[in-house]
Each structure stands twice: as C-alpha cells, then as structure tokens.
Amino acid sequence: MIFRILLSLLFVSPPTHALTLDSTPVPGGIAIVALPDNVDPASARYREKKVLVTDIDGLPSAVIGLSLGTRPGRHFLSAVNTGGKSLQIAFDVESKAYEEQRITIKDKRKVTPEKRDMERITREQKVIKKALRHWTDTDEIDLTFELPVDGPTSSPFGLRRFFNDQPRKPHSGLDIAAAKGTPIRAPAPGTVIETGDYFFNGKTVFIDHGRGLVTMYCHMSAIDIEPGTRVASGDIIGRIGMTGRVTGPHLHWGVSLNDARVDPLLFLPVPEQAAAVKPDQ
C-alpha cells in the first residue's frame, strides 16, 4: 500500500514545514507508524535507535527508515506512555525486489583492497558510521528536499551490485551523473558534521538535518564547505568529481534515517522532482 501523507513537524507551533511522502514500508523505504496520543514521542525506538516523530493530521507518528537488510514481515516500534508503561506497536514491512547491476572497475584495489588499504578502510568506516548515526534534537527541520545536482540517474537506489563479477553490498544511495566540476547543492537546511577523502567514497560531505536525518555526498572533485557550517537549501557544498571507487564523474547521494539508508527519491517533492531524475539511457 502506498501512503501519500502530509507531515507537519511536531512541537512547532504553528507548523511551518511539511513533507508529502509517497512511501511504501519496504526494505530501503519508510514506515509511517501512528503513536497513541499518550506516548512520549522522545521515547520512540526502532531496533533500539531513536526515530523521527512528526505530527500527521493532529496525531504523533513515527517516520522510520528501513534498511535494505530489513526482513519483510511484522516489526515493532517500542515506546513509553506518559504513565511509564512500555508499549510495542506493530507494523508490517512488505518485500521488494531490486534489480541487479554489474560494473567493471579498472583499479582492482577498489574491488579487492590490499592489507594496507584495509587498515585505512577500517579507520574510515568508524568515522562514516559515526556521522550517519548522528542525532540532533531540533524543533526546526525541513524534510522537503531539492535535487542536489541536475542530471540523469546512473545507478538507482537498491541495486544488487557486482564489481568485476564479485558480489558486493546493495547500492545504498542514488547516483546522479554530471560533468566534473558541476556544483553540488545542499537539498535542505542543515549543518555540515563531517568531511573527508575516503578510499571508496572519495571526497565526501555529511549534512545533519536533525532528528536522525543525515545526508551524504560522495566522489567530489572539491569540497567547498567545512564541518560546523550551517547551510541553507541551495548552498554549494562541493563539486562533481570521480574520486574513490567510480567509473565516471557523478554524485553518490545517500540519505540516512535512524541510521538506515533509504531511497533519496522519497524526500523529493511528488511528483515533480522525482520524475525529473530519469535513468541514464
């Protein structure tokens, strides 16, 4: 079942931000779970992680990111009511089949890293995971994203990937092709929490939008922003490049919600911008 829901932020009076979601509760998608009116919104947890709570039609609801590894079937959101009683709120996740993609990488170290590479990768993964798990309590958050760069999709979200015929993790972001040096824009207000040049991701920027919503921008040729900088929607944060593991210049755009990588297209206005991101023919 597909939900088109207008989400107005809880705790903002009057509500000034909203999001229209076309969302199906599938791996890599978003689940909308209504909360009883006596639940403490701050207590909501999924898999022991805090989740974003918004106001939907006057009722608090959790907006839960579902990782690509989420198993279809019955799941539970935990919460505590104002009387201190623990609750388990059930919701169902549907199955979804993603397409397969096979890519040839000339730099074999980017497919089968050497020992020295693995030491670097291990260090970098700790930094990346910390950034994607970042949580900031905020009353102001804009969940309606704009495209960070214009261009065709070179790899959609969720693809089951093979590099040089070797299976790898599914594609956890959206790749948008563009010419090297093309400006990359912040899709919504937020704070830059981390930047770096990583073995696989190349030059990368992480933006915290609040309440467990973090976006990631990879393979840049240049980073034009520093950690701690507050950005507005449309601010330039870097330039398209082909650093890290790539076959050509593009942006890998990732969205993390409660530390689950979800499809970035879910956060674009429906249907205008999502329709504008078309597969590269």
Phi, psi and omega per residue, in radians:
M1 nan 2.367 -3.140
I2 -1.797 2.305 -3.126
F3 -1.868 2.260 2.941
R4 -1.936 1.885 -2.952
I5 -2.238 2.331 3.041
L6 -1.549 2.043 -3.071
L7 -1.831 2.052 3.034
S8 -1.854 2.405 -3.005
L9 -1.203 2.368 3.060
L10 -1.254 2.598 3.087
F11 1.341 0.026 3.062
V12 -1.878 2.144 -3.059
S13 -2.294 2.084 -0.136
P14 -1.294 2.783 3.122
P15 -1.050 2.318 -3.109
T16 -2.066 -0.150 -3.135
H17 -2.221 2.561 -3.130
A18 -2.606 2.848 3.123
L19 -2.515 2.334 3.000
T20 -1.787 2.036 -3.087
L21 -1.871 2.251 2.829
D22 -1.728 1.754 -2.961
S23 -2.342 2.378 3.026
T24 -2.073 2.311 3.135
P25 -1.274 1.500 3.137
V26 -2.272 2.856 3.007
P27 -0.946 2.245 -3.064
G28 1.504 0.038 -3.133
G29 -1.966 -2.720 -3.074
I30 -2.298 2.409 3.031
A31 -1.883 2.335 3.060
I32 -1.804 2.012 -3.063
V33 -2.123 2.021 3.121
A34 -1.217 2.464 3.130
L35 -1.868 2.498 3.007
P36 -0.988 2.588 -3.033
D37 -1.196 -0.183 3.125
N38 -1.774 0.241 -3.141
V39 -1.511 2.452 3.009
D40 -1.325 1.963 -3.075
P41 -1.003 -0.584 -3.100
A42 -1.207 -0.258 -3.109
S43 -1.539 -0.148 -3.053
A44 -1.120 2.249 -3.129
R45 -2.407 2.511 2.971
Y46 -2.237 2.127 -3.053
R47 0.930 0.727 3.064
E48 1.192 0.267 3.103
K49 -2.031 2.464 3.108
K50 -1.078 2.570 3.135
V51 -2.186 2.722 3.107
L52 -1.253 2.290 3.105
V53 -2.071 2.321 3.127
T54 -2.262 3.027 3.097
D55 -1.761 2.122 3.116
I56 -2.085 2.004 -3.132
D57 0.918 0.695 3.078
G58 1.461 0.014 -3.126
L59 -2.104 2.426 3.109
P60 -1.215 2.382 3.119
S61 -2.442 2.552 3.091
A62 -1.566 2.399 3.045
V63 -1.909 1.854 -2.931
I64 -1.898 2.186 3.021
G65 -1.367 2.340 -3.130
L66 -1.980 2.057 -3.107
S67 -1.176 2.855 3.115
L68 -1.135 -0.348 3.109
G69 -1.545 0.066 -3.139
T70 -1.147 2.285 3.121
R71 -1.418 2.361 3.038
P72 -1.058 2.626 3.123
G73 2.225 -2.809 -3.067
R74 -1.403 2.284 3.088
H75 -2.236 2.921 -3.059
F76 -2.372 2.382 2.980
L77 -1.782 2.248 3.118
S78 -1.714 2.603 3.129
A79 -2.788 2.968 3.106
V80 -2.209 2.323 3.127
N81 -1.482 3.065 -3.065
T82 -1.140 -0.279 3.089
G83 -1.580 0.017 3.117
G84 1.545 0.102 -3.131
K85 -1.464 2.338 3.099
S86 -1.377 2.429 -3.123
L87 -2.187 2.622 2.998
Q88 -2.125 1.983 -3.063
I89 -1.847 2.067 -3.019
A90 -1.481 2.565 2.960
F91 -2.641 2.755 -3.063
D92 -1.912 2.466 3.072
V93 -1.945 2.248 3.123
E94 -1.535 2.829 3.107
S95 -1.462 2.760 3.060
K96 -2.656 2.315 3.111
A97 -1.731 2.214 3.092
Y98 -1.791 2.668 -3.111
E99 -1.286 2.942 -3.130
E100 -1.806 2.556 3.084
Q101 -2.370 2.313 3.087
R102 -2.021 2.225 -3.032
I103 -2.201 2.414 3.052
T104 -1.762 2.119 3.137
I105 -1.895 2.131 -3.115
K106 -1.219 -0.677 3.126
D107 -1.389 1.720 -3.052
K108 -1.120 -0.402 3.076
R109 -1.128 -0.446 3.123
K110 -1.383 -0.156 3.073
V111 -1.816 -0.831 3.106
T112 -2.167 1.510 -3.070
P113 -1.078 2.586 3.056
E114 -1.373 2.997 -3.109
K115 -0.997 -0.772 3.134
R116 -1.102 -0.573 3.095
D117 -1.196 -0.726 -3.106
M118 -1.088 -0.621 3.089
E119 -1.099 -0.736 3.091
R120 -1.172 -0.796 -3.120
I121 -1.032 -0.742 3.134
T122 -1.061 -0.750 3.106
R123 -1.102 -0.768 -3.073
E124 -1.202 -0.633 -3.132
Q125 -1.062 -0.617 3.108
K126 -1.103 -0.718 3.128
V127 -1.177 -0.786 -3.104
I128 -1.133 -0.795 3.136
K129 -1.076 -0.708 3.125
K130 -1.082 -0.731 3.138
A131 -1.135 -0.739 -3.088
L132 -1.263 -0.349 3.104
R133 -1.614 0.046 -3.029
H134 -1.073 2.450 3.109
W135 -2.295 2.292 3.043
T136 -2.274 2.194 3.023
D137 -1.329 2.155 -3.133
T138 -2.577 2.563 3.082
D139 -1.561 -0.245 -3.088
E140 -2.082 2.107 3.133
I141 -2.660 2.327 3.121
D142 -1.872 1.953 -3.101
L143 -1.660 0.023 3.091
T144 -1.654 1.877 -3.061
F145 -1.558 2.684 2.923
E146 -1.877 2.766 3.098
L147 -1.113 2.312 3.119
P148 -1.283 -0.368 3.094
V149 -2.760 2.578 3.110
D150 -1.559 2.378 3.104
G151 2.832 2.974 3.141
P152 -1.362 2.683 3.054
T153 -1.297 2.121 3.067
S154 -1.609 -0.463 3.036
S155 -2.619 2.018 3.112
P156 -1.291 2.973 3.132
F157 -1.192 2.501 2.959
G158 1.570 -0.050 -3.113
L159 -1.017 2.416 2.997
R160 -1.442 1.985 -2.889
R161 -1.833 2.543 3.048
F162 -2.273 2.119 3.062
F163 -1.798 2.083 -3.078
N164 0.887 0.738 3.115
D165 1.227 0.173 3.096
Q166 -1.788 2.203 -3.110
P167 -1.160 2.434 3.103
R168 -2.335 3.095 -3.117
K169 -1.082 2.630 3.099
P170 -1.039 2.709 -3.123
H171 -1.225 2.038 -2.996
S172 -1.742 0.309 3.095
G173 -2.610 -2.951 3.117
L174 -2.059 2.165 3.096
D175 -1.656 2.218 3.124
I176 -2.092 2.102 -3.104
A177 -1.416 2.440 3.083
A178 -2.839 2.852 -3.109
A179 -1.195 2.551 3.106
K180 -0.985 2.329 3.141
G181 1.650 -0.153 3.105
T182 -1.081 2.323 -3.125
P183 -1.118 2.485 3.049
I184 -1.906 2.260 -3.030
R185 -1.919 2.568 3.006
A186 -1.142 2.282 -3.083
P187 -1.403 -0.236 -3.106
A188 -2.882 2.851 3.116
P189 -1.075 2.596 3.110
G190 3.108 -2.981 3.132
T191 -2.205 2.287 3.079
V192 -1.219 2.106 -3.083
I193 -1.858 -0.298 -3.124
E194 -2.859 2.541 2.954
T195 -2.404 2.781 3.116
G196 -3.134 3.010 3.074
D197 -2.115 1.880 -2.962
Y198 -1.948 2.751 -3.047
F199 -0.991 -0.903 -3.123
F200 -1.553 -0.762 -3.001
N201 -1.469 -0.238 -3.073
G202 1.152 -2.682 -3.133
K203 -1.241 2.176 -2.907
T204 -2.397 2.556 3.074
V205 -2.214 2.431 3.053
F206 -2.043 2.302 3.104
I207 -2.088 2.247 3.070
D208 -1.630 2.111 3.120
H209 -1.759 -0.066 3.094
G210 1.840 2.570 3.046
R211 0.971 0.742 3.068
G212 1.447 0.138 3.120
L213 -1.778 1.936 -3.083
V214 -2.240 2.400 3.086
T215 -2.009 2.634 -3.055
M216 -2.276 2.463 -3.073
Y217 -2.317 2.039 -2.966
C218 -2.087 2.843 3.024
H219 1.263 0.435 -3.122
M220 -1.172 2.657 2.975
S221 -1.494 -0.472 3.121
A222 -2.646 2.515 3.042
I223 -1.844 2.148 -3.046
D224 -1.883 0.397 -3.045
I225 -2.557 2.725 -3.131
E226 -2.059 2.642 3.070
P227 -0.976 2.459 -3.110
G228 1.653 -0.187 -3.128
T229 -1.350 2.302 3.037
R230 -1.505 2.221 -3.107
V231 -2.029 2.631 3.021
A232 -1.808 2.823 3.086
S233 -1.000 2.225 3.132
G234 1.711 -0.205 3.104
D235 -1.150 2.438 3.124
I236 -1.347 2.253 -3.121
I237 -1.984 -0.270 -3.129
G238 3.088 -2.945 -3.068
R239 -2.287 2.577 3.101
I240 -1.051 2.422 3.110
G241 -2.614 -2.822 3.094
M242 -2.528 0.849 3.078
T243 -1.558 2.700 -3.105
G244 1.440 -2.609 -3.117
R245 -1.579 1.760 -3.075
V246 -2.511 2.886 2.988
T247 -2.034 -0.088 3.130
G248 -3.101 2.972 -3.108
P249 -1.184 2.240 3.100
H250 -2.949 2.962 3.016
L251 -1.875 2.221 2.907
H252 -1.643 1.998 -3.109
W253 -1.890 2.057 3.134
G254 -2.006 2.564 3.076
V255 -2.195 2.191 3.123
S256 -2.016 2.216 3.122
L257 -2.226 2.124 -2.961
N258 0.780 0.802 3.088
D259 1.092 0.462 3.021
A260 -2.077 2.255 3.111
R261 -1.361 2.161 -3.071
V262 -2.184 2.898 -3.078
D263 -1.167 2.068 3.133
P264 -1.035 -0.493 -3.116
L265 -1.067 -0.388 3.134
L266 -1.119 -0.371 -3.061
F267 -1.757 0.028 3.083
L268 -1.510 2.622 3.085
P269 -0.952 2.464 -3.076
V270 -1.826 2.246 -0.026
P271 -1.786 0.054 -2.877
E272 -0.997 -1.041 -3.032
Q273 -1.351 -0.642 3.126
A274 -1.032 -0.663 3.124
A275 -1.224 -0.412 -3.113
A276 -1.316 -0.324 3.119
V277 -1.601 1.711 -3.019
K278 -1.906 2.615 3.110
P279 -1.027 2.521 3.079
D280 -1.324 2.034 -3.092
Q281 -1.456 nan nan
